[in-house]
């Protein structure tokens, strides 16, 4: 093959011999002009790497490093459609239908925003503008705050920039010259980025659209005209480099889509998310609160929320006992020396509360339950006949979270982990992991999550210093996890380098009714703590061996799981979880005696019942129970009292007519006992 040509391998297996310097756009046009019109960027994979490269290696992130650093030359990379091809490669055209293409569009929209801001407010200094899951943002430094009118003007100007359909042109400038230009203009943030992410002698990557030029690795859409539907959404403050001592920046958020229809659908979805906000529903339904006088990130469970918590915890404890776990309880504070042995004092101290001095030593609030479970294990000698040992605890833990990171029930400072730790022999590990996965699936199914994704987080063999334990132990553990997941028929994604430093793990990410991913359940190996605490058991050979340890949390935390439940069900909990399962509405005062009789019968059957005995109209009482999302509302008047019946209204279907109380009771009990999510 001539040196003036290269071989381009396409996803369908075809190989095209093209002149050196041919662009992905030219190849797309040669296949189909329609394909070229919907292509956004291209992914190049060097042939030496081929398809063996992990999917994770090709993913882009929102970090500064991803935006500006050159990355691994051997890994798959996204490039502009106008990039000249200079070597044999595998080429995949990323179309508008591909999820990763939307992030490219949004990052390009961030450049459009920066263009608009500089045209309107030329004194502004630029930070960075990454894409996010919901859109994009750009950080600006400007002494005068942006106003709502300014944001409207920025959006209008962005539309003008898009209409110009200016090409995004990739340019390179010597590092020294780019630093001189930025320093001369007082662009302290760009100076920082060039200094941090490039080296002396480098050619620095820039992108130009019209007269606007920005330091950026790319890639971008072919032109500003490909950013078709944008919206500036809100404004927030952000300290430069996250340091309160640095200047405060103005972070302008926006979002972008391929069409106005997609943009409208996005905001309709945001409205639905807002309706399901667990903080709003928590107040409306009187489930929980966060009291400023007590402190941020600390949850007060109100009676109705407390009932749901009890149901959740009772289910978890009963299930643990049924599956062979032993329930334990450990102290909230422990001596600092213990956390030194566990290693938390060294690697986790920034997330722990400061030590407190008591009579004999310094103590710390516990951020984890595992050291306590280990001490229980060590309290008596263990033989291989005793293993596996499974300890479970719904234990309160405390972790320091920065004030800006807390979010209702989802990110708190004090929470309850449904923690369990399993100590077993190497030969038992696959069965134990299989049982943990089965338990995790049972949790998700029981609480109404039909869809979830599974990730196997492994170690990175090229970075041995980032993981404790022997290489062969990691390989053995990851192979065991792989076999278990495969045997169960689960589709999973392996992510090298994402394992905890002490062992590989399996994460379950549930998908809620709006399609959002939530990280909750996790199962983890641990090579670290058994060695630190010198854990032992006596094997069949009479020798002492170190057990394998597994961490397992399935709710993750009771608080976070509860927050997700609230949003998943929009506060309309299924009957078995609802704090008030049945609301009773006596039509008038003379029907209250019968209502009291019905309440007694329902409560005797284990149902949670509330009577509205106020001197209010029937419709007002029904409306109030409906606003509290009570699953069943039973109305009773003369006819019902005479027939020992109730007029049934359900939350989902409205008025269902009259039925004998015994029939209703049987129906409700069956739904509760089956833990049905239908109502």
N, C-alpha and C positions, 0 to 999 in steps of 0.2 A: 504493500500500500504506500502510495506517495506520502512524503512528509508534509505535503501541502493539504492533506485531507485528514480528517479525524473520523472515528467511528462513534456514532451516537446510538446507544441502546435504548429502545423505547419500552414502556411497560407491557405492551402486547407481545414482546419477544422480537420484534422487528429491529434490524440494525441498518442504520442509514449512514452512508459514507458522504460527508459534506465537506466543503472547503473550510480550511482553518479560519476561524473568526466568524463563522456563521452564528447567528443569535438564536435563542429559543423562539423568539417571535417569528423569525423567518421559517423555522422548522414547523411551527404551528400553522402558519399560512400555507405551507406546502402540503400539509395534511388536510386542512379545511379552514377556509376563512371564518367560518362560524366558530370553530375551536379557538382560533386566534382572538376572536372578539370577546370570548368569555374567559380567556386565560388571564390570570392576574400576575403570577410570578412563576418561576420554575425551580424545581429541586434537582440539584446535581449531586450524583453519588459517584465518587471515583471508582473505577473498575476494580482497583486493588482491594477496595473495601466491600463493594457489592452489597447484596441484600443482607449480608450477615450483620451489617450495622444495626444496632438496636433502634427501635422506633423512638425511644427516649432521646437518642443522640440528635435526632433531627428536629426535636421540638424547640421552639423559640420560647423565651421567658420574658418577663416584664422588667428584669433587672437592668441596671446600668451596664453590667458586664455583657449581657446579651446584645444590648443596643450598640455598644461601642467597640468591644474587643473583637479580635479577628477570629477567635474560635479555633477548633481543631481542623487543620487543613484536610485531614483524612476522612472527616465525618461528612455526612450528607449536609448540604446547605441550600438555603433559599437564595435565589439571585433574581435580579431584574430580568425582564424579558429581553432587554436590549444588551445583555451581557455577552460579549464575544466568547465563544467556546474555543479553548486552546489545547484541549487534550481529550483523549477517548474518555467517554463518560456515560453514565446512565442518566437519562433525562426524563423527568416527570413534569408535565404541565399542571400547575395548580389552578383549578378553575374556581369560578365564583361559588360553586356548590360545595367546595371543600372548606371545612371549618377554619383551617389555618389561613386561608386567603382573606377572611374577614379581618383578622388581626393586622394583616398587611395594609388593607384599606384603611383601618382605623389609625394606624401609625402614620400613614400618608395624610389622613385628615388632621392629625396633630400638626404636621408641617403646614397644612393649609391654615390652621388656626394661628400658628406663629406668624405666618405671612400677613394675615389680616391684622393681628395685633400690632406688628411693627409699622404697617402702613397707617394705622389709626393713631398709634402712640409710639412714635419713633424713639422716645427716650427709654423704652423698656429694655431690660436685659433678659436674655433667654436662659432657662435651665434645661430641662429635658422633657420629652413628650412621648411616653410609651403607650402602647395599646393595653387595654385591660379587658377583663371578661365582659364588662358591660359597655365599653366604649374606649375612651382615651382621656388623657389630661395633658396639660402643658403647664410647667412651672414658670412663672414670670416674677421678676423683681422690678417693682415700680413703687416709688414713694407714695404716690396718690392711689388710694384704693379704687378698684373698679366698682362701678355702680351697676344696678340692674339695667339702666339705659345703655351703659358701656357694653354689657354682655349682648344686648339686642343688636347693637351696632357691629360687634364682632361677628355675630352670626350672619348679618346682612353682608358684611364685607367678605366673609368666607364664601358665600354664594357667588359673589363677583369673581373671586379667585378661581372657583370651580368652573365658572362659565368661560374663563379665558382658556381653559384646556391646555395649560402650560405643561410641557413635558418635564418629568423628573429626570434630571441629567446627573449621572454619577461622575464626580470629579475627584482628583487627588491633588493635594497641596503639600509641599515639604513641611514637615512638623515645625521647624524653627520659624518659618514664615507665618504659619497659622497661629502660633503662640504670640508672635509679635503683633499680629493684627488684633487678636482678642485682647491682649494686654493694653494696647493702645486705645481700644474702644471701651475699656473698663468692663469687658465681659468676663467677670470673675468666675462664673459657673462654667462657661465653655473652656476657659483656661484650665480649670481644675480637671475637667473631663479629658482634655487632650493630654495633660500631664500624666493623669492616672492610667489611661488606657492605650497610650502609644509610647514608643521608645525613640531615643535620639536616632536621627537618620531615616525614620519612617516617612512614607508618603501617607498623609492623613486623608481618610475618606470623608467627602462632603457630598451633599445633594443640593442641587440648584433647581428651583422652579421660578422662572422669570428672574427678577433681581434678588430674590430671597435665597440665601445660602445657609445651610445648617450642617454642623458636624454630626455625622451619622453613618453607621455601617450599612443601613438599609435592611432588606430591599424595600422598594416602593412600587406602587402601581405605575403603569406607563406614563400617566399624565394626571393633572389635577381634575380633569373632566371625568375620570373614573371614580371619583368620590362623589356619588350622586345624591345622597340624602344625608344631611347632617343636622345636628341640633346641639346648641350649647345648653347644657343642663343646669350647672350650678357652679358655685365659687366656694373655695375653702382656703384656709391658711395652712401653711406648711413651713417649718423652719428648714433653712438650708442645711443639708446633710443630717437632718433630724436632731440638730443640736439647738437647744433653746438660747444659747449664747450667740448664735449666728443670726443673720438677717431673716426676717419673716418674708416668705414668698407668697404670692397669690397663685393658687392652683385652680385653673379653670378647667372644668370637666365638660366633656361632650360625648356624643356617640355618632356613629355613622353606619349606614347600611347601603345596599345596592339599589334600593328603591324606596319611594315614599310609603308604599304598602308595607314593606318590612319595618320601616321606622315607626309607622302607626301601630303595627302589631306589637312592637317592642314596648311602646308606652302603655298599650292596653295591658300587657303582661305586668309592667311595673305597677299599674293601678291595682291589679289583682294581688300582687305581692304586698302592696301597702295595706290592703284589706286584711291580709293574713298576718301582718306584723305581730309577733307574739307579745311585744311590749304594749301595743294598743289593746289587743284582746285580753292580755293579762289584767289590765286595769278594768276594761269593760265587764269582764266576767268575774272579777274579784278573785283572781287566782294567786297572785304574788305581787310583791312590791320590792323596791330598793329604796331604803330610807337614808336620806342625805345625812341625818344626824348620826346614823350608825356607821356610815362609810360606803364608798363606792364598791361595786362588785360583790356585795353581800346580799343574799336573797332571803327575804321574809316570805315564807309560804303561808298564805291565808287558808282558812278552813277548806274552801273548795279545792284549792290547789293541793292542800295537804291530803285530801281524800284521794285524789288522782295519784299522788306520790305513794300513798299507802298501797293502792292497788298495784302499781308498778313494782314496788319493792316486795310486796307479798308474792307476786307472781315470780319474781326473780329468785327469792329465797326458796320458795317451794320447788322451783325448777332445779336449782342448785342441789338441794337435798335429794331430789329424784335422780339426779345424774351423778351422785356419789361424791359431792363436795361436803366438806365440813365447815360450818359457820364459825368464824372467829371475829374477835373485836380487839382492836389495838388502840393505844393512847393517842391523843391528839398532839402531844408534845413528847419529845424524847431528847435525851442528852446529845449534845453536839458531837461527842465522840463517836456515837453511832453513825452519824452522817459522814464523818471522816472515813470510817471503815467502808461504808457503802460507796464512797466516791462522790456523793452529792455535794459535800462541802467544797470539793474542788471544781467540778464541772457544772454544778447546777445552782451555785450559791446566789447568783444574780436573780434567780427566780424564787428564792426562799426569803422568808421574813427574817429580820435581823435577830441574833441570839438574845435570849432573856436570861438574866442571872437569877438563879434560885439558890437555896441553901448550900448545896453540895457541888454545883457545876453550872455550866451554861447549857441551856435547852433551846431547841428550835421547834416551831410548829412544823408538822410533817407535810411535805409536798407529795409524798408517795406512801403507799401502804406496804410495799415489798419488804423493807428491812424488818418491819414488825412481824410479818409472816415468817421470815427467815429465822427470827429469834424463837418463834414457837416451834419451828421444825427442829432447831438445834437443842431444844430443851430436853429432849430424850433421844437415846441412840436409835438408829433406824437400820433395819435389815432390808434386803431386797424383797422379803415377804411383805413388808409394810408398804411398799411402793406399788402404784403411785399414791402420793399424798396430795390431796386437793383441798386448799384452803380458800374460802370465799368470804368477802367482807364488803358490806356497803359502808365504806369508811369515809369520813369527812377529811378532806385535805385542803391545804392552803398554799396558794402560789401568788407571788407578787406579779401583777400585771400593770403595765404603765397605764396611766389614767386615760390616754387617748385610744387604747386598744379594747377597752371593755364594751360589751354590747349585750345588754339585757341578760337573758339566761345563757346566751351562747358563749360569752367570754366573761368569766367571773373570777373573783379572788378566793372565794371559799366554795367548795363544791363536794359532792358525794360521788365517789367512784364505785362502780360495781366491780370491784377488783377481785381477781382470783389468781393464785399462783399454784402451779403444779410442779411437783418434784417427782421425777421418774427416772428409770434406767434408760440408757440409749435404745434398748430393744423395745421399749414401750412408747417411744416418742411418736411414731406414726399413728398409732391408735389414739393417743391423747390429742394429737393435732386434728385428727379426723373428728373426734368427739367435740372439740372446740368449734370447728367449722359447722358441725351439725347444730350446735347450740346457737351460734351466731345466726344461722339461717332461721332457726325457730324464733328467735327474738324478732327479726325483721318481719317474718310472716305473721306472727301473732299480733304485732302492733300495726299491721296494715300496710307494710311496704313490700310491694310485689316485685319491684325492680331494684337491682343493686349491681355494683361493679366491684370486681376483686382485683387487688394489686399485690404482687409479691415483690417486696422491697429487699434487694440483695446487696452484697458488698461489691466493691469495685476492686478487682485483683490488682489493678495498676496503682492503687493507693493503699498499700497495706498499713501505713501508719495511722489511718483514720479509723481502723477497726481493731478491737481487742480479740484475743483468741487466736488459735492456730488456723492456718489456711484450710487444712483438711477438715477441721470442724465446721467451718463455714460451708464448704462444699457439701459435706454430708448433710448438714441441716437444710440447706437450700434444696438439695435433691429430694430430701424427705418431704418438704413442703410441696415441691413440684409434683411428686408422685401422688400425694394426698389430694391435691386440687384436681389433678388429671383423673384420678380414680373416681372422684365425685362428679366428674363431667362438667366442672365449672370452667367457664372461659375466664382467663385472667391475663394480666399484663405484668411482665417482669421488668423491674426498673433497677438497673445496676446503680450502685452508689447511694441508694436511698434507704438502705437498712439502718436501723439504729446502730450506734457504735458498738453495742454489746451483743448484737445478734440480728438475723434476718426476721422479717415480720410479714404477716398477711393483714391487709387493710380491707375492710368492707365499706364501700361508699354507697349509701342508700340514695335512691332517686325519689324525690317527693312528687306530689301530684302536679307540680308545676315544672317538673323536669330538672329541678336543682339537685346538685350533688352535695351530700353531707358526709363528712368523715366522722364516724362514730366507733364502730366495732373494730377491735384490733387484737391480733394474737401474735406474740413475740417470743422468740428464743432469747436466752440470756446465757452467754459464756462468762460474763463478768462477775456477777454477784456470788454465784456458788464458789468461785475461786477466792474472792475477797473475804468471804465469811468462812472459808475452809469447810464447806458442807461435805458430809460424808454419808455413806451407807455401807453396810457389810454385804458383799456379794456372795453368790453361791460358792465361790472359791475361798471364802473366808477372809478375803482381802478387803481393804477399805477402798471405796471408789467415790468419785465425785458425781452427784446426780445431775441430770439435765433439769434446767428450770425454765418454765414457760410462764409469761405474763399474759393475762387475758382479761379484757374489759369489753363488754358487749353493749351496754348502754353508752359506754364511754364515760359519761357522767350523767347522773340523774337529771341535773339541771339542764344540760345541753339537750339531752334526749327529749325532755319535757318541752323545751322551746321548739324543737323540730316537730314534735307531735302537734303542738298548738297550731303551727303554720301549715302543716300537712292537712289537718282537718279543719282549718279556719275556725278553730274553737268548737266545732260541732263534733264532739267526741263520740265514738261508738258507744252503744248502751253500756257495755261492761266497764268502760272507763269514765263515763260521765259522772261528775260529782253529784248532780241531782238527776236521777234517772226518770222520775215520774213527778210531774207537777199536777196537783189536784185543784180543781176550780169548782167550788160549790157555787151554784147560781145565786142563791140568796142565803140569808142568815139561817133560815130553817133547814137548809141542807148541810149545815156544818157538822151536825151530829153524824150523818151518814159519811161525810168526808173523813171524819176522825176514825170511823169504823174501817173504811177502806184503807186508810193510812196504816192502821194497826195490822191489817191482814197482809198488806204488801211488805211492810217492814219485817213481819214475822217470817216472810219468805226470803228475806235478805236484800230487798230492794231499798234504794235510797230515795226517800219521798219527801216532798215539801208541799204544804197546804197554803194556799193564798186565802186567808180568812178575812181579808180587808173588806171594808164596806165600799167596794168599787164595782163598777159594771163588769159583767162577764167578759166582754171583749177586751177590756183594759187588762184584766188578769191574764187572759190568753196571750195578749201581745207581750206582756212583761216576761212570761215564761218563754215565749218564742225568742225574744231578744237575748235571753240567757242561754239560748240554744239547748233547751231541755228536750231530750228525745221524745218523751211521751207526755201529752197533756190530756188529762181525763176530766171531762166536764160531767157534773152530776146535778140533776134536778129531781122533780117528783117522780118521773117515769123510771129513772135509774134507781132511785131509792126503793121504789116498790118492787122492781124486778131484780134487785141486787146485781145491777149492771153498771156499766160506765160507757160514756160516749167518748170514743178514742180519737185523738188527733195525733198524728205523727209529724215529726220535724220534716221529714222528706216528702210525705204525700198528703199532708193536711187532714181534713175530716174523713174518718174511716167509718163513721156511724157507731151505733150502739152494739155492745157485746156483753155477755155475762162476765162478771168479774173473774170467775174461775177460769174462763177461756183466756182472758187477757193475761192473767197471772201465769198460766202455763206457757203462753207465747213469750212473755218477757223473760221468764226463767230460762227457757230454752236458748234465747239469744245471749243472755249473760253467760250461761254455762258453756256455750260453744265459742264464746269470745268473738262473736261475729262482728265484722266491721261494716255490715250493711246499714246499721242505724246508729 
